[in-house]
Amino acid sequence: MAKKILEAEVLSNEEISPGIFRMSMYVPEAAAEAAAGQFVNIYPADKSLILPRPFGICDANSSEGTVDIVYQVVGQGTEEMSQAERGTLYRIAGPLGNGFDLSVFDDSVSGAGASGRSAVIIGGGVGCSPLLFLAKTLRKMGVNATAVLGFRKDKFLVEDFRDADCRVLVTTDEPDESSFLGTVVDCMRVTELEGDEYFACGPGPMLKAVGRYIKDRSDDSHLQVSMEERMGCGYGVCMGCSIDVKEPDENGNIIKTHRRVCCDGPVFRGSEVIWHD
């Protein structure tokens, strides 16, 4: 795949939780093409930092030409980004990857339509951010969505999900009078939460636990997971973000193979992924 580099202008860069920032950029071409579940690569201004950083698209507004990302300061690249002021220019590539499959809610495909259909959105930490764009997309389709958002302590984007007409359940690792104490799976189990389709993004152990929970209760082919893996190129060349998956061979036998998160994903069916300890 040929690289297509765009220029993005920072409009705002706000710390929304300790060490967590939301950056809004003016990049009309990417905003017009973006779909929920895709990501952008941002090239650091510091030329000594060669590799781009991938960030899930938190929101995109085609009429305003904006793309939002949420990121955590974890290294030199994101530390540099946290200092970016309005008017800063970045080189970005995107939107990249395959986003969430919403055809189950498309009446031209399913024959049922979105009215009365339900979705469960499950996020952990910064993994909640790409799910906000999904929640807004589902709202436009008329899908009833419940978001289960898991945090260690400090919460963010909760009101944004409520503004997207989601029923919101919040879980934390520390006692909080406004949150459920425990994991997202604990919360789903206690509330007996069910939907026509499930969408999840977050740390690997959380995705694995969600996958096992959905499989035990119903069918994990109705679970879509956005995988978080380290990426080198973002275009499928370096193979550094490959994961193990199951797929049928030419004889219909299920075999283990590899898929690249950057271009085959980042979204996969829960039934495809081979979860490792």
C-alpha positions as CSV (number, residue, x, y, z in Angstrom):
1,M,0.0,0.0,0.0
2,A,1.4,3.4,-1.0
3,K,1.8,5.9,1.8
4,K,-0.5,8.9,1.7
5,I,0.8,11.6,4.0
6,L,-1.6,14.5,5.0
7,E,-1.0,17.7,6.9
8,A,-3.0,18.1,10.1
9,E,-3.3,21.3,12.1
10,V,-3.8,21.0,15.9
11,L,-6.9,22.9,17.0
12,S,-6.9,21.9,20.6
13,N,-4.9,19.6,22.9
14,E,-6.5,19.2,26.3
15,E,-5.5,17.1,29.3
16,I,-8.8,15.3,30.1
17,S,-7.4,13.1,32.9
18,P,-4.0,12.9,34.6
19,G,-1.6,11.9,31.7
20,I,-4.5,11.5,29.2
21,F,-4.9,14.1,26.4
22,R,-7.5,14.7,23.7
23,M,-6.2,16.3,20.6
24,S,-8.4,17.7,17.8
25,M,-6.9,18.2,14.4
26,Y,-8.1,19.9,11.2
27,V,-7.5,17.4,8.5
28,P,-10.5,17.4,6.1
29,E,-9.5,14.5,3.8
30,A,-9.1,12.1,6.7
31,A,-12.3,13.3,8.4
32,A,-14.3,12.7,5.3
33,E,-13.1,9.1,4.9
34,A,-12.9,8.0,8.5
35,A,-15.0,5.1,9.8
36,A,-15.4,3.9,13.4
37,G,-12.6,1.5,14.4
38,Q,-10.0,2.9,12.1
39,F,-6.8,4.7,13.2
40,V,-4.3,7.3,12.1
41,N,-0.5,7.3,12.2
42,I,1.1,10.5,13.5
43,Y,4.7,11.3,12.7
44,P,6.6,13.0,15.5
45,A,8.0,16.5,14.8
46,D,11.3,15.3,16.3
47,K,13.1,13.7,13.4
48,S,15.1,11.4,15.7
49,L,11.8,9.6,16.4
50,I,11.5,7.7,13.1
51,L,8.4,5.6,13.5
52,P,4.9,7.0,13.5
53,R,2.6,6.5,16.4
54,P,-0.8,4.8,15.8
55,F,-3.9,6.3,17.5
56,G,-7.5,5.1,17.2
57,I,-9.9,7.7,15.9
58,C,-12.0,9.0,18.9
59,D,-14.2,11.1,16.7
60,A,-14.4,12.5,13.2
61,N,-16.6,15.3,11.8
62,S,-16.6,15.5,8.1
63,S,-18.5,18.8,7.9
64,E,-15.9,20.5,10.2
65,G,-13.0,18.6,8.8
66,T,-11.8,17.4,12.2
67,V,-10.3,14.2,13.6
68,D,-9.9,13.7,17.4
69,I,-7.6,11.2,19.1
70,V,-7.1,10.4,22.8
71,Y,-3.6,9.4,23.9
72,Q,-1.7,8.6,27.1
73,V,1.7,10.1,27.7
74,V,4.0,7.0,27.9
75,G,7.2,8.0,26.1
76,Q,9.2,10.6,24.3
77,G,6.8,10.8,21.3
78,T,3.6,11.3,23.3
79,E,5.4,13.6,25.7
80,E,6.2,15.8,22.7
81,M,2.6,15.6,21.6
82,S,1.3,16.7,25.0
83,Q,3.2,20.0,24.5
84,A,1.7,20.8,21.1
85,E,-0.2,24.1,20.9
86,R,-3.0,25.3,18.6
87,G,-1.5,25.7,15.1
88,T,1.1,23.0,15.4
89,L,1.3,21.0,12.2
90,Y,1.8,17.2,12.1
91,R,2.2,14.8,9.2
92,I,-0.3,12.0,9.5
93,A,-1.4,9.0,7.5
94,G,-4.9,7.8,7.6
95,P,-7.6,6.7,8.1
96,L,-5.9,3.3,8.2
97,G,-7.1,-0.3,8.9
98,N,-10.5,-2.0,8.8
99,G,-13.1,-0.6,11.2
100,F,-16.1,-2.2,12.9
101,D,-18.5,-4.2,10.8
102,L,-22.0,-2.6,11.3
103,S,-23.7,-4.6,8.6
104,V,-25.7,-6.5,11.2
105,F,-27.6,-3.2,11.8
106,D,-28.0,-2.4,8.1
107,D,-31.5,-3.4,6.8
108,S,-30.2,-3.7,3.3
109,V,-27.9,-6.5,4.5
110,S,-29.7,-8.1,7.4
111,G,-33.2,-7.4,6.3
112,A,-34.1,-6.5,9.9
113,G,-32.9,-2.9,10.2
114,A,-31.4,-1.1,13.1
115,S,-34.6,-0.1,14.9
116,G,-34.9,-2.0,18.2
117,R,-31.5,-3.6,17.8
118,S,-29.0,-3.3,20.6
119,A,-25.2,-3.1,21.0
120,V,-22.9,-3.5,24.0
121,I,-19.7,-1.4,23.9
122,I,-16.9,-2.5,26.2
123,G,-13.9,-0.3,26.8
124,G,-10.9,-0.3,29.0
125,G,-8.8,2.8,29.7
126,V,-7.6,4.6,26.6
127,G,-9.3,1.8,24.7
128,C,-12.6,3.6,25.4
129,S,-11.7,6.4,23.0
130,P,-12.2,4.6,19.6
131,L,-15.5,3.4,20.9
132,L,-16.9,6.9,21.2
133,F,-16.8,7.3,17.4
134,L,-18.6,3.9,17.2
135,A,-21.2,5.0,19.7
136,K,-22.0,8.2,17.7
137,T,-22.2,6.1,14.5
138,L,-24.6,3.6,16.2
139,R,-26.8,6.5,17.4
140,K,-27.2,7.8,13.8
141,M,-28.3,4.3,12.8
142,G,-30.9,4.1,15.6
143,V,-29.2,1.3,17.5
144,N,-29.7,1.1,21.3
145,A,-26.2,1.1,22.9
146,T,-24.9,0.4,26.4
147,A,-21.3,1.3,27.1
148,V,-19.4,-0.5,29.9
149,L,-16.3,1.6,30.5
150,G,-13.5,0.3,32.7
151,F,-10.9,2.5,34.5
152,R,-8.3,2.0,37.2
153,K,-9.2,5.2,39.0
154,D,-9.5,8.4,37.0
155,K,-12.4,8.4,34.5
156,F,-12.7,10.3,31.1
157,L,-15.1,10.5,28.1
158,V,-18.0,9.3,30.3
159,E,-20.2,12.3,29.6
160,D,-19.3,12.1,25.9
161,F,-20.8,8.6,25.8
162,R,-23.9,9.8,27.6
163,D,-24.2,12.6,25.1
164,A,-24.1,9.9,22.4
165,D,-27.3,8.5,23.9
166,C,-25.6,5.5,25.5
167,R,-26.6,3.9,28.7
168,V,-23.3,4.1,30.5
169,L,-22.0,1.7,33.2
170,V,-18.6,2.7,34.7
171,T,-16.2,0.3,36.5
172,T,-13.1,1.2,38.5
173,D,-10.4,-0.8,40.4
174,E,-10.7,1.5,43.4
175,P,-13.9,2.3,45.4
176,D,-15.9,5.1,43.9
177,E,-19.5,5.9,44.9
178,S,-20.5,6.6,41.3
179,S,-18.9,3.5,39.8
180,F,-19.1,-0.3,39.9
181,L,-16.1,-1.8,41.8
182,G,-14.6,-4.5,39.7
183,T,-13.9,-5.4,36.0
184,V,-16.0,-4.8,33.0
185,V,-16.8,-8.5,32.9
186,D,-17.8,-8.5,36.6
187,C,-20.2,-5.6,35.7
188,M,-21.6,-7.4,32.7
189,R,-22.2,-10.6,34.7
190,V,-23.9,-8.8,37.6
191,T,-26.2,-6.8,35.2
192,E,-26.7,-9.8,32.9
193,L,-26.0,-7.4,30.0
194,E,-26.8,-8.7,26.5
195,G,-26.9,-7.3,23.0
196,D,-27.2,-8.3,19.4
197,E,-23.6,-7.4,18.8
198,Y,-20.6,-6.7,21.1
199,F,-17.7,-4.3,20.5
200,A,-14.6,-4.1,22.7
201,C,-11.3,-2.2,22.8
202,G,-8.7,-2.2,25.5
203,P,-5.8,-4.0,27.0
204,G,-5.2,-7.6,25.9
205,P,-6.1,-9.3,29.2
206,M,-9.4,-7.4,29.2
207,L,-10.2,-8.4,25.6
208,K,-9.4,-12.0,26.4
209,A,-11.7,-12.0,29.5
210,V,-14.5,-10.4,27.5
211,G,-14.0,-13.0,24.7
212,R,-14.3,-15.9,27.1
213,Y,-17.3,-14.4,28.8
214,I,-19.2,-13.9,25.5
215,K,-18.3,-17.3,24.2
216,D,-19.5,-19.0,27.4
217,R,-22.8,-17.1,27.3
218,S,-23.6,-17.1,23.6
219,D,-21.5,-16.8,20.5
220,D,-18.2,-14.9,20.2
221,S,-18.7,-14.5,16.5
222,H,-21.0,-11.6,17.6
223,L,-18.0,-10.0,19.4
224,Q,-15.8,-7.6,17.5
225,V,-12.5,-6.7,19.2
226,S,-10.1,-3.8,18.3
227,M,-6.6,-5.1,19.0
228,E,-3.9,-3.0,20.5
229,E,-0.5,-4.0,19.2
230,R,2.8,-2.2,18.7
231,M,3.2,-1.2,15.0
232,G,6.2,-0.4,13.0
233,C,5.0,0.9,9.7
234,G,1.1,0.8,9.9
235,Y,0.9,-0.5,6.3
236,G,1.5,-4.3,6.7
237,V,5.1,-4.3,5.4
238,C,7.1,-4.9,8.6
239,M,4.8,-7.7,10.0
240,G,5.6,-6.5,13.5
241,C,2.0,-6.3,14.7
242,S,1.0,-9.8,13.6
243,I,-1.4,-11.9,15.9
244,D,-2.4,-15.5,15.8
245,V,-5.9,-16.2,14.4
246,K,-8.0,-19.2,13.4
247,E,-9.3,-19.6,9.9
248,P,-10.5,-22.5,7.6
249,D,-8.1,-23.8,5.0
250,E,-9.1,-24.9,1.5
251,N,-10.6,-28.2,3.0
252,G,-12.6,-26.4,5.7
253,N,-10.2,-27.5,8.5
254,I,-9.5,-24.8,11.1
255,I,-5.8,-23.9,11.2
256,K,-3.7,-21.3,13.0
257,T,-2.4,-18.5,10.8
258,H,-1.3,-14.9,11.3
259,R,-3.0,-11.6,10.6
260,R,-1.5,-8.1,10.7
261,V,-3.4,-5.8,13.0
262,C,-2.5,-2.6,11.0
263,C,-4.1,-3.7,7.7
264,D,-6.1,-6.9,8.3
265,G,-7.5,-5.3,11.5
266,P,-7.4,-3.6,13.9
267,V,-10.9,-5.1,14.3
268,F,-11.3,-8.9,14.4
269,R,-14.1,-11.2,15.4
270,G,-13.7,-12.7,18.8
271,S,-14.1,-16.1,17.3
272,E,-11.0,-15.6,15.1
273,V,-8.5,-14.5,17.7
274,I,-6.3,-17.1,19.5
275,W,-5.9,-15.7,23.0
276,H,-2.6,-16.4,24.6
277,D,-1.7,-16.2,28.3
